[in-house]
Amino acid sequence: IYYSFSNAVSEKIQDLFKIDEKSGEIRTAGELDFEDTQSYDLEIEAKDQGWPPLSGHCRVELEVLDVND
């Protein structure tokens, strides 16, 4: 199974987060600022290598905390 962001996720958000295509682990790749955006909705797709390939989708909600206030 391979994981990726769905086509609904903008390139700007894909620049802030990286997803490991084999494990599905999501990590930050850019700086997150609570004052800019308080939360993110990430649409994730999982696809197998069968023929035809089967896929599943999920939504990950990420809430940014303002720790410096």
PDB file with one MODEL, atoms N, CA, C and O in Angstrom:
MODEL        1
ATOM      1  N   ILE A   1       0.851  -1.177   0.000  1.00  0.00           N
ATOM      2  CA  ILE A   1       0.000   0.000   0.000  1.00  0.00           C
ATOM      3  C   ILE A   1       0.892   1.233   0.000  1.00  0.00           C
ATOM      4  O   ILE A   1       1.889   1.296   0.720  1.00  0.00           O
ATOM      5  N   TYR A   2       0.518   2.214  -0.819  1.00  0.00           N
ATOM      6  CA  TYR A   2       1.251   3.472  -0.906  1.00  0.00           C
ATOM      7  C   TYR A   2       0.335   4.618  -0.516  1.00  0.00           C
ATOM      8  O   TYR A   2      -0.828   4.660  -0.918  1.00  0.00           O
ATOM      9  N   TYR A   3       0.871   5.558   0.279  1.00  0.00           N
ATOM     10  CA  TYR A   3       0.114   6.686   0.795  1.00  0.00           C
ATOM     11  C   TYR A   3       0.554   7.968   0.104  1.00  0.00           C
ATOM     12  O   TYR A   3       1.721   8.134  -0.251  1.00  0.00           O
ATOM     13  N   SER A   4      -0.409   8.874  -0.081  1.00  0.00           N
ATOM     14  CA  SER A   4      -0.102  10.170  -0.676  1.00  0.00           C
ATOM     15  C   SER A   4      -1.205  11.160  -0.318  1.00  0.00           C
ATOM     16  O   SER A   4      -2.278  10.780   0.149  1.00  0.00           O
ATOM     17  N   PHE A   5      -0.915  12.432  -0.545  1.00  0.00           N
ATOM     18  CA  PHE A   5      -1.950  13.441  -0.415  1.00  0.00           C
ATOM     19  C   PHE A   5      -2.879  13.317  -1.619  1.00  0.00           C
ATOM     20  O   PHE A   5      -2.424  13.019  -2.724  1.00  0.00           O
ATOM     21  N   SER A   6      -4.160  13.540  -1.416  1.00  0.00           N
ATOM     22  CA  SER A   6      -5.091  13.498  -2.546  1.00  0.00           C
ATOM     23  C   SER A   6      -4.906  14.757  -3.390  1.00  0.00           C
ATOM     24  O   SER A   6      -4.235  15.701  -2.971  1.00  0.00           O
ATOM     25  N   ASN A   7      -5.492  14.762  -4.555  1.00  0.00           N
ATOM     26  CA  ASN A   7      -5.398  15.915  -5.450  1.00  0.00           C
ATOM     27  C   ASN A   7      -6.073  17.148  -4.871  1.00  0.00           C
ATOM     28  O   ASN A   7      -5.820  18.259  -5.337  1.00  0.00           O
ATOM     29  N   ALA A   8      -6.928  16.980  -3.863  1.00  0.00           N
ATOM     30  CA  ALA A   8      -7.628  18.105  -3.240  1.00  0.00           C
ATOM     31  C   ALA A   8      -6.720  18.940  -2.343  1.00  0.00           C
ATOM     32  O   ALA A   8      -7.077  20.062  -1.983  1.00  0.00           O
ATOM     33  N   VAL A   9      -5.549  18.411  -1.974  1.00  0.00           N
ATOM     34  CA  VAL A   9      -4.621  19.119  -1.086  1.00  0.00           C
ATOM     35  C   VAL A   9      -3.763  20.060  -1.929  1.00  0.00           C
ATOM     36  O   VAL A   9      -3.118  19.633  -2.887  1.00  0.00           O
ATOM     37  N   SER A  10      -3.761  21.336  -1.569  1.00  0.00           N
ATOM     38  CA  SER A  10      -3.022  22.336  -2.349  1.00  0.00           C
ATOM     39  C   SER A  10      -1.511  22.120  -2.235  1.00  0.00           C
ATOM     40  O   SER A  10      -1.029  21.499  -1.287  1.00  0.00           O
ATOM     41  N   GLU A  11      -0.784  22.640  -3.208  1.00  0.00           N
ATOM     42  CA  GLU A  11       0.681  22.534  -3.194  1.00  0.00           C
ATOM     43  C   GLU A  11       1.273  23.273  -2.006  1.00  0.00           C
ATOM     44  O   GLU A  11       2.292  22.848  -1.461  1.00  0.00           O
ATOM     45  N   LYS A  12       0.652  24.368  -1.597  1.00  0.00           N
ATOM     46  CA  LYS A  12       1.124  25.135  -0.444  1.00  0.00           C
ATOM     47  C   LYS A  12       1.114  24.269   0.810  1.00  0.00           C
ATOM     48  O   LYS A  12       2.070  24.284   1.585  1.00  0.00           O
ATOM     49  N   ILE A  13       0.039  23.515   1.012  1.00  0.00           N
ATOM     50  CA  ILE A  13      -0.046  22.639   2.172  1.00  0.00           C
ATOM     51  C   ILE A  13       0.914  21.462   2.021  1.00  0.00           C
ATOM     52  O   ILE A  13       1.510  21.022   3.004  1.00  0.00           O
ATOM     53  N   GLN A  14       1.068  20.952   0.815  1.00  0.00           N
ATOM     54  CA  GLN A  14       2.013  19.851   0.596  1.00  0.00           C
ATOM     55  C   GLN A  14       3.448  20.286   0.860  1.00  0.00           C
ATOM     56  O   GLN A  14       4.295  19.445   1.161  1.00  0.00           O
ATOM     57  N   ASP A  15       3.740  21.583   0.753  1.00  0.00           N
ATOM     58  CA  ASP A  15       5.072  22.086   1.083  1.00  0.00           C
ATOM     59  C   ASP A  15       5.294  22.132   2.596  1.00  0.00           C
ATOM     60  O   ASP A  15       6.435  22.100   3.056  1.00  0.00           O
ATOM     61  N   LEU A  16       4.204  22.208   3.374  1.00  0.00           N
ATOM     62  CA  LEU A  16       4.309  22.273   4.834  1.00  0.00           C
ATOM     63  C   LEU A  16       4.389  20.895   5.479  1.00  0.00           C
ATOM     64  O   LEU A  16       4.907  20.754   6.587  1.00  0.00           O
ATOM     65  N   PHE A  17       3.872  19.871   4.781  1.00  0.00           N
ATOM     66  CA  PHE A  17       3.816  18.522   5.341  1.00  0.00           C
ATOM     67  C   PHE A  17       4.382  17.525   4.342  1.00  0.00           C
ATOM     68  O   PHE A  17       4.266  17.712   3.131  1.00  0.00           O
ATOM     69  N   LYS A  18       4.984  16.485   4.849  1.00  0.00           N
ATOM     70  CA  LYS A  18       5.473  15.386   4.024  1.00  0.00           C
ATOM     71  C   LYS A  18       4.851  14.102   4.535  1.00  0.00           C
ATOM     72  O   LYS A  18       4.684  13.917   5.741  1.00  0.00           O
ATOM     73  N   ILE A  19       4.509  13.218   3.612  1.00  0.00           N
ATOM     74  CA  ILE A  19       3.938  11.933   3.986  1.00  0.00           C
ATOM     75  C   ILE A  19       4.855  10.828   3.476  1.00  0.00           C
ATOM     76  O   ILE A  19       5.259  10.833   2.313  1.00  0.00           O
ATOM     77  N   ASP A  20       5.178   9.887   4.346  1.00  0.00           N
ATOM     78  CA  ASP A  20       5.991   8.738   3.948  1.00  0.00           C
ATOM     79  C   ASP A  20       5.090   7.812   3.128  1.00  0.00           C
ATOM     80  O   ASP A  20       4.085   7.316   3.636  1.00  0.00           O
ATOM     81  N   GLU A  21       5.443   7.583   1.881  1.00  0.00           N
ATOM     82  CA  GLU A  21       4.556   6.824   0.991  1.00  0.00           C
ATOM     83  C   GLU A  21       4.392   5.362   1.398  1.00  0.00           C
ATOM     84  O   GLU A  21       3.419   4.720   1.002  1.00  0.00           O
ATOM     85  N   LYS A  22       5.320   4.831   2.178  1.00  0.00           N
ATOM     86  CA  LYS A  22       5.213   3.421   2.580  1.00  0.00           C
ATOM     87  C   LYS A  22       4.534   3.237   3.930  1.00  0.00           C
ATOM     88  O   LYS A  22       3.773   2.286   4.110  1.00  0.00           O
ATOM     89  N   SER A  23       4.797   4.133   4.888  1.00  0.00           N
ATOM     90  CA  SER A  23       4.221   3.968   6.228  1.00  0.00           C
ATOM     91  C   SER A  23       2.986   4.840   6.453  1.00  0.00           C
ATOM     92  O   SER A  23       2.162   4.537   7.315  1.00  0.00           O
ATOM     93  N   GLY A  24       2.856   5.921   5.682  1.00  0.00           N
ATOM     94  CA  GLY A  24       1.751   6.844   5.876  1.00  0.00           C
ATOM     95  C   GLY A  24       2.011   7.887   6.946  1.00  0.00           C
ATOM     96  O   GLY A  24       1.141   8.706   7.243  1.00  0.00           O
ATOM     97  N   GLU A  25       3.212   7.864   7.533  1.00  0.00           N
ATOM     98  CA  GLU A  25       3.552   8.820   8.587  1.00  0.00           C
ATOM     99  C   GLU A  25       3.604  10.234   8.016  1.00  0.00           C
ATOM    100  O   GLU A  25       4.218  10.471   6.976  1.00  0.00           O
ATOM    101  N   ILE A  26       2.955  11.169   8.707  1.00  0.00           N
ATOM    102  CA  ILE A  26       2.915  12.568   8.283  1.00  0.00           C
ATOM    103  C   ILE A  26       3.795  13.373   9.219  1.00  0.00           C
ATOM    104  O   ILE A  26       3.686  13.256  10.439  1.00  0.00           O
ATOM    105  N   ARG A  27       4.678  14.203   8.640  1.00  0.00           N
ATOM    106  CA  ARG A  27       5.583  15.056   9.410  1.00  0.00           C
ATOM    107  C   ARG A  27       5.526  16.479   8.867  1.00  0.00           C
ATOM    108  O   ARG A  27       5.156  16.705   7.715  1.00  0.00           O
ATOM    109  N   THR A  28       5.893  17.423   9.709  1.00  0.00           N
ATOM    110  CA  THR A  28       5.986  18.797   9.231  1.00  0.00           C
ATOM    111  C   THR A  28       7.272  18.952   8.429  1.00  0.00           C
ATOM    112  O   THR A  28       8.309  18.386   8.775  1.00  0.00           O
ATOM    113  N   ALA A  29       7.187  19.721   7.365  1.00  0.00           N
ATOM    114  CA  ALA A  29       8.355  19.994   6.531  1.00  0.00           C
ATOM    115  C   ALA A  29       8.598  21.497   6.445  1.00  0.00           C
ATOM    116  O   ALA A  29       9.628  21.939   5.936  1.00  0.00           O
ATOM    117  N   GLY A  30       7.652  22.269   6.941  1.00  0.00           N
ATOM    118  CA  GLY A  30       7.771  23.716   6.949  1.00  0.00           C
ATOM    119  C   GLY A  30       7.368  24.249   8.307  1.00  0.00           C
ATOM    120  O   GLY A  30       6.964  23.492   9.190  1.00  0.00           O
ATOM    121  N   GLU A  31       7.478  25.539   8.465  1.00  0.00           N
ATOM    122  CA  GLU A  31       7.154  26.165   9.735  1.00  0.00           C
ATOM    123  C   GLU A  31       5.660  26.456   9.803  1.00  0.00           C
ATOM    124  O   GLU A  31       5.088  27.036   8.880  1.00  0.00           O
ATOM    125  N   LEU A  32       5.040  26.053  10.898  1.00  0.00           N
ATOM    126  CA  LEU A  32       3.619  26.306  11.117  1.00  0.00           C
ATOM    127  C   LEU A  32       3.477  27.487  12.068  1.00  0.00           C
ATOM    128  O   LEU A  32       4.186  27.568  13.072  1.00  0.00           O
ATOM    129  N   ASP A  33       2.568  28.398  11.756  1.00  0.00           N
ATOM    130  CA  ASP A  33       2.359  29.579  12.586  1.00  0.00           C
ATOM    131  C   ASP A  33       0.875  29.673  12.926  1.00  0.00           C
ATOM    132  O   ASP A  33       0.030  29.782  12.037  1.00  0.00           O
ATOM    133  N   PHE A  34       0.569  29.630  14.220  1.00  0.00           N
ATOM    134  CA  PHE A  34      -0.804  29.693  14.697  1.00  0.00           C
ATOM    135  C   PHE A  34      -1.506  30.958  14.211  1.00  0.00           C
ATOM    136  O   PHE A  34      -2.699  30.930  13.906  1.00  0.00           O
ATOM    137  N   GLU A  35      -0.765  32.076  14.138  1.00  0.00           N
ATOM    138  CA  GLU A  35      -1.369  33.335  13.704  1.00  0.00           C
ATOM    139  C   GLU A  35      -1.791  33.290  12.241  1.00  0.00           C
ATOM    140  O   GLU A  35      -2.711  34.009  11.852  1.00  0.00           O
ATOM    141  N   ASP A  36      -1.148  32.472  11.423  1.00  0.00           N
ATOM    142  CA  ASP A  36      -1.520  32.345  10.009  1.00  0.00           C
ATOM    143  C   ASP A  36      -2.680  31.375   9.827  1.00  0.00           C
ATOM    144  O   ASP A  36      -3.677  31.711   9.188  1.00  0.00           O
ATOM    145  N   THR A  37      -2.554  30.190  10.378  1.00  0.00           N
ATOM    146  CA  THR A  37      -3.568  29.140  10.223  1.00  0.00           C
ATOM    147  C   THR A  37      -3.645  28.339  11.513  1.00  0.00           C
ATOM    148  O   THR A  37      -2.630  27.869  12.026  1.00  0.00           O
ATOM    149  N   GLN A  38      -4.871  28.187  12.036  1.00  0.00           N
ATOM    150  CA  GLN A  38      -5.055  27.471  13.291  1.00  0.00           C
ATOM    151  C   GLN A  38      -5.261  25.971  13.089  1.00  0.00           C
ATOM    152  O   GLN A  38      -5.047  25.188  14.014  1.00  0.00           O
ATOM    153  N   SER A  39      -5.675  25.567  11.891  1.00  0.00           N
ATOM    154  CA  SER A  39      -5.887  24.135  11.649  1.00  0.00           C
ATOM    155  C   SER A  39      -5.748  23.827  10.159  1.00  0.00           C
ATOM    156  O   SER A  39      -5.881  24.700   9.301  1.00  0.00           O
ATOM    157  N   TYR A  40      -5.477  22.560   9.890  1.00  0.00           N
ATOM    158  CA  TYR A  40      -5.332  22.072   8.516  1.00  0.00           C
ATOM    159  C   TYR A  40      -6.165  20.804   8.361  1.00  0.00           C
ATOM    160  O   TYR A  40      -6.246  19.989   9.280  1.00  0.00           O
ATOM    161  N   ASP A  41      -6.776  20.646   7.203  1.00  0.00           N
ATOM    162  CA  ASP A  41      -7.464  19.407   6.838  1.00  0.00           C
ATOM    163  C   ASP A  41      -6.679  18.764   5.713  1.00  0.00           C
ATOM    164  O   ASP A  41      -6.559  19.331   4.627  1.00  0.00           O
ATOM    165  N   LEU A  42      -6.151  17.590   5.969  1.00  0.00           N
ATOM    166  CA  LEU A  42      -5.340  16.876   4.985  1.00  0.00           C
ATOM    167  C   LEU A  42      -6.120  15.674   4.471  1.00  0.00           C
ATOM    168  O   LEU A  42      -6.520  14.811   5.253  1.00  0.00           O
ATOM    169  N   GLU A  43      -6.335  15.616   3.181  1.00  0.00           N
ATOM    170  CA  GLU A  43      -6.989  14.467   2.553  1.00  0.00           C
ATOM    171  C   GLU A  43      -5.891  13.493   2.130  1.00  0.00           C
ATOM    172  O   GLU A  43      -4.998  13.849   1.361  1.00  0.00           O
ATOM    173  N   ILE A  44      -5.962  12.263   2.638  1.00  0.00           N
ATOM    174  CA  ILE A  44      -4.935  11.253   2.390  1.00  0.00           C
ATOM    175  C   ILE A  44      -5.538  10.118   1.569  1.00  0.00           C
ATOM    176  O   ILE A  44      -6.684   9.727   1.785  1.00  0.00           O
ATOM    177  N   GLU A  45      -4.766   9.598   0.636  1.00  0.00           N
ATOM    178  CA  GLU A  45      -5.192   8.473  -0.194  1.00  0.00           C
ATOM    179  C   GLU A  45      -4.228   7.311   0.007  1.00  0.00           C
ATOM    180  O   GLU A  45      -3.011   7.497   0.036  1.00  0.00           O
ATOM    181  N   ALA A  46      -4.781   6.119   0.143  1.00  0.00           N
ATOM    182  CA  ALA A  46      -3.983   4.892   0.218  1.00  0.00           C
ATOM    183  C   ALA A  46      -4.363   4.034  -0.982  1.00  0.00           C
ATOM    184  O   ALA A  46      -5.544   3.803  -1.242  1.00  0.00           O
ATOM    185  N   LYS A  47      -3.359   3.567  -1.709  1.00  0.00           N
ATOM    186  CA  LYS A  47      -3.616   2.812  -2.937  1.00  0.00           C
ATOM    187  C   LYS A  47      -2.763   1.556  -2.942  1.00  0.00           C
ATOM    188  O   LYS A  47      -1.589   1.599  -2.574  1.00  0.00           O
ATOM    189  N   ASP A  48      -3.350   0.427  -3.359  1.00  0.00           N
ATOM    190  CA  ASP A  48      -2.568  -0.808  -3.442  1.00  0.00           C
ATOM    191  C   ASP A  48      -2.001  -0.974  -4.850  1.00  0.00           C
ATOM    192  O   ASP A  48      -2.233  -0.141  -5.726  1.00  0.00           O
ATOM    193  N   GLN A  49      -1.268  -2.043  -5.050  1.00  0.00           N
ATOM    194  CA  GLN A  49      -0.600  -2.283  -6.334  1.00  0.00           C
ATOM    195  C   GLN A  49      -1.325  -3.330  -7.182  1.00  0.00           C
ATOM    196  O   GLN A  49      -0.749  -3.859  -8.133  1.00  0.00           O
ATOM    197  N   GLY A  50      -2.566  -3.629  -6.853  1.00  0.00           N
ATOM    198  CA  GLY A  50      -3.326  -4.620  -7.614  1.00  0.00           C
ATOM    199  C   GLY A  50      -3.781  -4.089  -8.961  1.00  0.00           C
ATOM    200  O   GLY A  50      -3.560  -2.927  -9.300  1.00  0.00           O
ATOM    201  N   TRP A  51      -4.423  -4.968  -9.721  1.00  0.00           N
ATOM    202  CA  TRP A  51      -4.972  -4.544 -11.004  1.00  0.00           C
ATOM    203  C   TRP A  51      -6.430  -4.933 -11.059  1.00  0.00           C
ATOM    204  O   TRP A  51      -6.722  -6.129 -11.065  1.00  0.00           O
ATOM    205  N   PRO A  52      -7.339  -4.026 -11.099  1.00  0.00           N
ATOM    206  CA  PRO A  52      -7.100  -2.576 -11.001  1.00  0.00           C
ATOM    207  C   PRO A  52      -6.745  -2.186  -9.573  1.00  0.00           C
ATOM    208  O   PRO A  52      -7.138  -2.870  -8.629  1.00  0.00           O
ATOM    209  N   PRO A  53      -6.011  -1.100  -9.407  1.00  0.00           N
ATOM    210  CA  PRO A  53      -5.633  -0.685  -8.057  1.00  0.00           C
ATOM    211  C   PRO A  53      -6.850  -0.235  -7.259  1.00  0.00           C
ATOM    212  O   PRO A  53      -7.727   0.460  -7.772  1.00  0.00           O
ATOM    213  N   LEU A  54      -6.884  -0.641  -6.005  1.00  0.00           N
ATOM    214  CA  LEU A  54      -7.944  -0.213  -5.100  1.00  0.00           C
ATOM    215  C   LEU A  54      -7.396   0.906  -4.226  1.00  0.00           C
ATOM    216  O   LEU A  54      -6.210   0.927  -3.898  1.00  0.00           O
ATOM    217  N   SER A  55      -8.268   1.835  -3.854  1.00  0.00           N
ATOM    218  CA  SER A  55      -7.808   2.948  -3.033  1.00  0.00           C
ATOM    219  C   SER A  55      -8.823   3.255  -1.946  1.00  0.00           C
ATOM    220  O   SER A  55     -10.004   2.926  -2.055  1.00  0.00           O
ATOM    221  N   GLY A  56      -8.336   3.887  -0.909  1.00  0.00           N
ATOM    222  CA  GLY A  56      -9.161   4.357   0.188  1.00  0.00           C
ATOM    223  C   GLY A  56      -8.740   5.766   0.545  1.00  0.00           C
ATOM    224  O   GLY A  56      -7.615   6.178   0.262  1.00  0.00           O
ATOM    225  N   HIS A  57      -9.633   6.496   1.159  1.00  0.00           N
ATOM    226  CA  HIS A  57      -9.371   7.887   1.485  1.00  0.00           C
ATOM    227  C   HIS A  57      -9.701   8.145   2.945  1.00  0.00           C
ATOM    228  O   HIS A  57     -10.563   7.483   3.523  1.00  0.00           O
ATOM    229  N   CYS A  58      -9.016   9.102   3.532  1.00  0.00           N
ATOM    230  CA  CYS A  58      -9.350   9.554   4.887  1.00  0.00           C
ATOM    231  C   CYS A  58      -8.980  11.032   5.006  1.00  0.00           C
ATOM    232  O   CYS A  58      -8.226  11.570   4.194  1.00  0.00           O
ATOM    233  N   ARG A  59      -9.518  11.661   6.018  1.00  0.00           N
ATOM    234  CA  ARG A  59      -9.232  13.069   6.285  1.00  0.00           C
ATOM    235  C   ARG A  59      -8.542  13.161   7.643  1.00  0.00           C
ATOM    236  O   ARG A  59      -9.028  12.619   8.635  1.00  0.00           O
ATOM    237  N   VAL A  60      -7.403  13.856   7.676  1.00  0.00           N
ATOM    238  CA  VAL A  60      -6.664  14.076   8.910  1.00  0.00           C
ATOM    239  C   VAL A  60      -6.819  15.546   9.273  1.00  0.00           C
ATOM    240  O   VAL A  60      -6.489  16.421   8.473  1.00  0.00           O
ATOM    241  N   GLU A  61      -7.319  15.822  10.472  1.00  0.00           N
ATOM    242  CA  GLU A  61      -7.461  17.185  10.959  1.00  0.00           C
ATOM    243  C   GLU A  61      -6.303  17.489  11.878  1.00  0.00           C
ATOM    244  O   GLU A  61      -6.086  16.779  12.860  1.00  0.00           O
ATOM    245  N   LEU A  62      -5.553  18.540  11.573  1.00  0.00           N
ATOM    246  CA  LEU A  62      -4.395  18.936  12.352  1.00  0.00           C
ATOM    247  C   LEU A  62      -4.676  20.289  12.978  1.00  0.00           C
ATOM    248  O   LEU A  62      -4.988  21.246  12.270  1.00  0.00           O
ATOM    249  N   GLU A  63      -4.569  20.380  14.289  1.00  0.00           N
ATOM    250  CA  GLU A  63      -4.800  21.627  15.017  1.00  0.00           C
ATOM    251  C   GLU A  63      -3.468  22.168  15.489  1.00  0.00           C
ATOM    252  O   GLU A  63      -2.697  21.453  16.128  1.00  0.00           O
ATOM    253  N   VAL A  64      -3.188  23.434  15.178  1.00  0.00           N
ATOM    254  CA  VAL A  64      -1.937  24.093  15.557  1.00  0.00           C
ATOM    255  C   VAL A  64      -2.160  24.807  16.896  1.00  0.00           C
ATOM    256  O   VAL A  64      -3.109  25.576  17.047  1.00  0.00           O
ATOM    257  N   LEU A  65      -1.286  24.547  17.852  1.00  0.00           N
ATOM    258  CA  LEU A  65      -1.382  25.205  19.157  1.00  0.00           C
ATOM    259  C   LEU A  65      -0.446  26.412  19.211  1.00  0.00           C
ATOM    260  O   LEU A  65       0.663  26.377  18.679  1.00  0.00           O
ATOM    261  N   ASP A  66      -0.900  27.452  19.847  1.00  0.00           N
ATOM    262  CA  ASP A  66      -0.084  28.660  20.007  1.00  0.00           C
ATOM    263  C   ASP A  66       0.670  28.547  21.328  1.00  0.00           C
ATOM    264  O   ASP A  66       0.142  28.920  22.376  1.00  0.00           O
ATOM    265  N   VAL A  67       1.883  28.043  21.286  1.00  0.00           N
ATOM    266  CA  VAL A  67       2.624  27.753  22.512  1.00  0.00           C
ATOM    267  C   VAL A  67       3.426  28.953  23.032  1.00  0.00           C
ATOM    268  O   VAL A  67       3.916  28.898  24.160  1.00  0.00           O
ATOM    269  N   ASN A  68       3.576  30.019  22.266  1.00  0.00           N
ATOM    270  CA  ASN A  68       4.403  31.127  22.725  1.00  0.00           C
ATOM    271  C   ASN A  68       3.598  32.192  23.476  1.00  0.00           C
ATOM    272  O   ASN A  68       4.188  33.162  23.950  1.00  0.00           O
ATOM    273  N   ASP A  69       2.284  32.049  23.601  1.00  0.00           N
ATOM    274  CA  ASP A  69       1.463  33.031  24.334  1.00  0.00           C
ATOM    275  C   ASP A  69       1.183  32.572  25.736  1.00  0.00           C
ATOM    276  O   ASP A  69       0.509  33.272  26.492  1.00  0.00           O
TER     277      ASP A  69
ENDMDL
END
